[in-house]
Structure formats: C-alpha cells, structure tokens
C-alpha cells in the first residue's frame, strides 16, 4: 500500500497526465455516487466529493472501499473550508483536499497529513498567500463572474510562477481558452456529465474534456 507521501506524488502525476478534477456537487447522495462512478469510469483520474453532498465523508469511504486497487482514480474532498472539515476528510481517507478559500489552519492539516492541496483564491494577495501556505495548486475561483479568461491572463502576468487551476463554472469547450490564459488544470462539475442517465453522452463529454485539457483535441483540429 502506498504511503501518504507516495499518494501525494501519484496525485500530482495524475493531474499532469489528466489535468481535470471532476467535481461532484449535488444535494442527493445517490446522484453523487452515480456521478463519481461515471467520472471515474470515463477516465477522470481525480474525483472531488464536496462537503455539500449529504454524508460526503461516508460516500468517500464507500468509493475507496469499492475501488479494486489503488488509484487512479484518486478520490478527494472539496469545500474543505475549515480545519474540522479537513480533519474529517483526512479521517475518511481523502487522497487530496480542495478548498474554495485561503485558510492557514486547513493548509496545516493538509501538510501534516502529506496530502496534495488545491487551495481556492481569487485576488493576487489571496493567490500569493495560498502559495506561501504550501498549496500544491491554487484554484482561481470563481473565474467567470470576474472576467473569466481575461482575468486569469491578467493576474498570470505578475504571478506566472504560481501553478493555477481554473474553476468557477465554465463549459468543456472553454478549456482551451483557459489553458491559453495560463491554467494548468481545470475544475469542472456538471458540464462533464450528460443530462439524466445518458452514460454514453457523459463518456463523450468526459473524453472531449480530457482531450482538450491535454491539448490533444486542439492538435487534431489544427491538422
């Protein structure tokens, strides 16, 4: 069994290879379980269960127990806004943590557990603070309401040394624009999934998203 340090390295490798975190955020635990399984089956290597899902930590335990071997997929927890939530996620076996905010105590919990940490921030001061707290990746969130790709490209100017994930509600076909603006990874929820129980449509969406995130679809279209 891999140690937490090794898992952190594996998560980092998966994110470089498949730079999408599939976000599960729903008011139904049953729907959340189905979404997580669909994302994993479609090739998403990092699946984030947010604390907004009822019984989120219990669902995480179930997903980890049902996995046939060590990841990928890696399962983590999001909306880890407080140290208490971070500790709950760690106790449930989370393999990475995601926050929407900058919190030194949450960062400390993640570092003590040797977990890969994606910390949410928006302003230049918050982004620098998240990086200084040891975030492996800074989630710039929420991007669309504040200017989307234009905002990201602007803050990347003076902060190009900080690795950033784009998040906040954009579609699959917007991935290349966010990549050009400087994002190295993408946090996406509902746009990865088809409407209703259409498994084939979800697989198609996930496949296209992964291809775009890797730059493969753009290469194909340019030929």
Secondary structure, 3 states (H helix, E strand, C coil): CCCHHHHHHHHHHHHHHCCEEEEECCCCHHHHHHHHHHHHHCCCCEEEEECCCCCHHHHHHHHHHHCCCCCCCEEEEECCCCHHHHHHHHHHCCCEEECCCCCHHHHHHHHHCCCEEEEEECCHHHHHHHHHCCCCEEEECCCHHHCHHHHHHHHHHHCCCCCEEECCCCCHHHHHHHHHCCCCEEEECHHHCCCCCCHHHHHHHHHHHHHHHHCHHHHHHHC
